[in-house]
């Protein structure tokens, strides 16, 4: 078997296999087949490349049956879409700390009365030289899978995610009580003062196209005018909204919670991709999740969903014997109202792009171009009949709930 530099070689996974299978020193094995392929297209990598490694094992005669294994590998790359943010956001150190240190602690706290709680895949290995990679459990081996739709999850899935998210948030609160503050890696999310210059060309361009599409459709001035004011200032105002208020309940936010970062198996689920996790109000996660994953439900059931999350959060904090004041539903709603602007970046970017069916990195890069192809692509995205119908239903609801003032 040819040996390659870096991680794409069989012997790199020897210690991973030992850890995964809980092998003893006497359990001698031989890797008879080793293949590196792309992970499925829905995990094709933002700010990293993602691979699935397939391994066949033979054990010394009579000790164990042959085994077929697979692992997921995230690799830092200069060619992945969004790679300019990798260093700025400390993506790999941040995600490594979540998998190595935080998730195991959260899962210990949340597990009680024999009911084991898992929040994400197991971590098997991290290295930073010569390549920066994270080797994780392949959840498909345990029959976990993603939903086919990348937006508009059914209410049963949304509530399952909210229940697990509430447990995750509650455990993250108790972690601070037991261990002190999180490291500086989690001080900021994707949108911060340090990233505005890198993000402006993408988000502000798309937000301007979004606002122009509303103007062209003669949206009522009561909805349109506050959105126009934010044109060119959206990211700056989002930074203000994400500032930590120490008088409120704060949690470790997942930071990118949408359907492509959740895998389901029966009634259980796991979160993926913690590379933009950050500390702050739980409403940051909620606004992003509702906008990207339950957009249709927001039109009719947003208050019901927020109340369900609040009930689950209270239950989880009480089970963890949290000693401080737990916010009431109205206090949580007020937190969300004061940060409502945070729904505008995903609404004008992720939702619009996903609903238009754009999946290729080249299309996502082209959509902000001032070339005729880019202008035409933006017009197609924001005039997509399904997206237009959604926005026409959603905007009145957002203003009714005082999420956009």
KAGI-V786607 format. One record per residue. N is the residue number from 1. SS is DSSP state (@ for helix, = for strand, . for the rest). Layout:
n:N ss:SS
n:N ss:SS
This chain:
n:1 ss:.
n:2 ss:.
n:3 ss:.
n:4 ss:.
n:5 ss:.
n:6 ss:.
n:7 ss:.
n:8 ss:.
n:9 ss:.
n:10 ss:@
n:11 ss:@
n:12 ss:@
n:13 ss:@
n:14 ss:@
n:15 ss:@
n:16 ss:@
n:17 ss:@
n:18 ss:@
n:19 ss:@
n:20 ss:@
n:21 ss:@
n:22 ss:.
n:23 ss:.
n:24 ss:.
n:25 ss:.
n:26 ss:.
n:27 ss:.
n:28 ss:.
n:29 ss:=
n:30 ss:=
n:31 ss:=
n:32 ss:=
n:33 ss:=
n:34 ss:=
n:35 ss:=
n:36 ss:=
n:37 ss:=
n:38 ss:=
n:39 ss:.
n:40 ss:.
n:41 ss:@
n:42 ss:@
n:43 ss:@
n:44 ss:.
n:45 ss:.
n:46 ss:.
n:47 ss:.
n:48 ss:.
n:49 ss:=
n:50 ss:=
n:51 ss:=
n:52 ss:=
n:53 ss:=
n:54 ss:=
n:55 ss:=
n:56 ss:=
n:57 ss:=
n:58 ss:=
n:59 ss:=
n:60 ss:.
n:61 ss:.
n:62 ss:.
n:63 ss:.
n:64 ss:.
n:65 ss:.
n:66 ss:.
n:67 ss:=
n:68 ss:=
n:69 ss:=
n:70 ss:=
n:71 ss:=
n:72 ss:=
n:73 ss:=
n:74 ss:=
n:75 ss:=
n:76 ss:.
n:77 ss:.
n:78 ss:.
n:79 ss:.
n:80 ss:.
n:81 ss:.
n:82 ss:.
n:83 ss:@
n:84 ss:@
n:85 ss:@
n:86 ss:.
n:87 ss:.
n:88 ss:.
n:89 ss:.
n:90 ss:.
n:91 ss:@
n:92 ss:@
n:93 ss:@
n:94 ss:@
n:95 ss:@
n:96 ss:@
n:97 ss:@
n:98 ss:@
n:99 ss:@
n:100 ss:@
n:101 ss:@
n:102 ss:@
n:103 ss:@
n:104 ss:@
n:105 ss:@
n:106 ss:@
n:107 ss:@
n:108 ss:@
n:109 ss:@
n:110 ss:@
n:111 ss:.
n:112 ss:=
n:113 ss:.
n:114 ss:.
n:115 ss:=
n:116 ss:.
n:117 ss:.
n:118 ss:.
n:119 ss:.
n:120 ss:=
n:121 ss:.
n:122 ss:.
n:123 ss:=
n:124 ss:=
n:125 ss:=
n:126 ss:=
n:127 ss:=
n:128 ss:.
n:129 ss:.
n:130 ss:.
n:131 ss:.
n:132 ss:.
n:133 ss:=
n:134 ss:=
n:135 ss:=
n:136 ss:=
n:137 ss:=
n:138 ss:.
n:139 ss:@
n:140 ss:@
n:141 ss:@
n:142 ss:@
n:143 ss:.
n:144 ss:.
n:145 ss:=
n:146 ss:.
n:147 ss:.
n:148 ss:.
n:149 ss:.
n:150 ss:.
n:151 ss:.
n:152 ss:.
n:153 ss:.
n:154 ss:.
n:155 ss:@
n:156 ss:@
n:157 ss:@
n:158 ss:@
n:159 ss:@
n:160 ss:@
n:161 ss:@
n:162 ss:@
n:163 ss:@
n:164 ss:@
n:165 ss:@
n:166 ss:@
n:167 ss:@
n:168 ss:@
n:169 ss:@
n:170 ss:@
n:171 ss:@
n:172 ss:@
n:173 ss:@
n:174 ss:@
n:175 ss:@
n:176 ss:@
n:177 ss:@
n:178 ss:@
n:179 ss:@
n:180 ss:.
n:181 ss:.
n:182 ss:.
n:183 ss:.
n:184 ss:@
n:185 ss:@
n:186 ss:@
n:187 ss:.
n:188 ss:.
n:189 ss:.
n:190 ss:.
n:191 ss:.
n:192 ss:.
n:193 ss:.
n:194 ss:.
n:195 ss:.
n:196 ss:@
n:197 ss:@
n:198 ss:@
n:199 ss:@
n:200 ss:@
n:201 ss:@
n:202 ss:@
n:203 ss:@
n:204 ss:@
n:205 ss:@
n:206 ss:@
n:207 ss:@
n:208 ss:@
n:209 ss:@
n:210 ss:@
n:211 ss:@
n:212 ss:@
n:213 ss:@
n:214 ss:@
n:215 ss:@
n:216 ss:@
n:217 ss:.
n:218 ss:.
n:219 ss:.
n:220 ss:.
n:221 ss:@
n:222 ss:@
n:223 ss:@
n:224 ss:@
n:225 ss:@
n:226 ss:@
n:227 ss:@
n:228 ss:@
n:229 ss:@
n:230 ss:.
n:231 ss:.
n:232 ss:.
n:233 ss:.
n:234 ss:@
n:235 ss:@
n:236 ss:@
n:237 ss:@
n:238 ss:@
n:239 ss:@
n:240 ss:@
n:241 ss:@
n:242 ss:.
n:243 ss:.
n:244 ss:.
n:245 ss:.
n:246 ss:.
n:247 ss:.
n:248 ss:.
n:249 ss:.
n:250 ss:=
n:251 ss:=
n:252 ss:=
n:253 ss:=
n:254 ss:.
n:255 ss:.
n:256 ss:.
n:257 ss:.
n:258 ss:.
n:259 ss:@
n:260 ss:@
n:261 ss:@
n:262 ss:=
n:263 ss:=
n:264 ss:=
n:265 ss:=
n:266 ss:.
n:267 ss:.
n:268 ss:=
n:269 ss:=
n:270 ss:=
n:271 ss:=
n:272 ss:.
n:273 ss:.
n:274 ss:.
n:275 ss:.
n:276 ss:.
n:277 ss:.
n:278 ss:=
n:279 ss:=
n:280 ss:=
n:281 ss:=
n:282 ss:@
n:283 ss:@
n:284 ss:@
n:285 ss:@
n:286 ss:@
n:287 ss:@
n:288 ss:@
n:289 ss:@
n:290 ss:@
n:291 ss:@
n:292 ss:@
n:293 ss:@
n:294 ss:.
n:295 ss:@
n:296 ss:@
n:297 ss:@
n:298 ss:@
n:299 ss:@
n:300 ss:@
n:301 ss:@
n:302 ss:@
n:303 ss:@
n:304 ss:@
n:305 ss:@
n:306 ss:@
n:307 ss:@
n:308 ss:@
n:309 ss:@
n:310 ss:@
n:311 ss:@
n:312 ss:@
n:313 ss:@
n:314 ss:@
n:315 ss:@
n:316 ss:@
n:317 ss:@
n:318 ss:@
n:319 ss:@
n:320 ss:.
n:321 ss:.
n:322 ss:.
n:323 ss:.
n:324 ss:.
n:325 ss:.
n:326 ss:.
n:327 ss:.
n:328 ss:.
n:329 ss:@
n:330 ss:@
n:331 ss:@
n:332 ss:@
n:333 ss:@
n:334 ss:@
n:335 ss:@
n:336 ss:@
n:337 ss:@
n:338 ss:@
n:339 ss:.
n:340 ss:.
n:341 ss:.
n:342 ss:@
n:343 ss:@
n:344 ss:@
n:345 ss:@
n:346 ss:@
n:347 ss:@
n:348 ss:@
n:349 ss:.
n:350 ss:@
n:351 ss:@
n:352 ss:@
n:353 ss:@
n:354 ss:@
n:355 ss:@
n:356 ss:@
n:357 ss:.
n:358 ss:.
n:359 ss:.
n:360 ss:.
n:361 ss:@
n:362 ss:@
n:363 ss:@
n:364 ss:@
n:365 ss:@
n:366 ss:@
n:367 ss:.
n:368 ss:.
n:369 ss:.
n:370 ss:.
n:371 ss:.
n:372 ss:@
n:373 ss:@
n:374 ss:@
n:375 ss:@
n:376 ss:@
n:377 ss:@
n:378 ss:@
n:379 ss:@
n:380 ss:@
n:381 ss:@
n:382 ss:@
n:383 ss:.
n:384 ss:.
n:385 ss:@
n:386 ss:@
n:387 ss:@
n:388 ss:@
n:389 ss:@
n:390 ss:@
n:391 ss:@
n:392 ss:@
n:393 ss:@
n:394 ss:@
n:395 ss:@
n:396 ss:@
n:397 ss:@
n:398 ss:@
n:399 ss:@
n:400 ss:@
n:401 ss:.
n:402 ss:.
n:403 ss:.
n:404 ss:.
n:405 ss:.
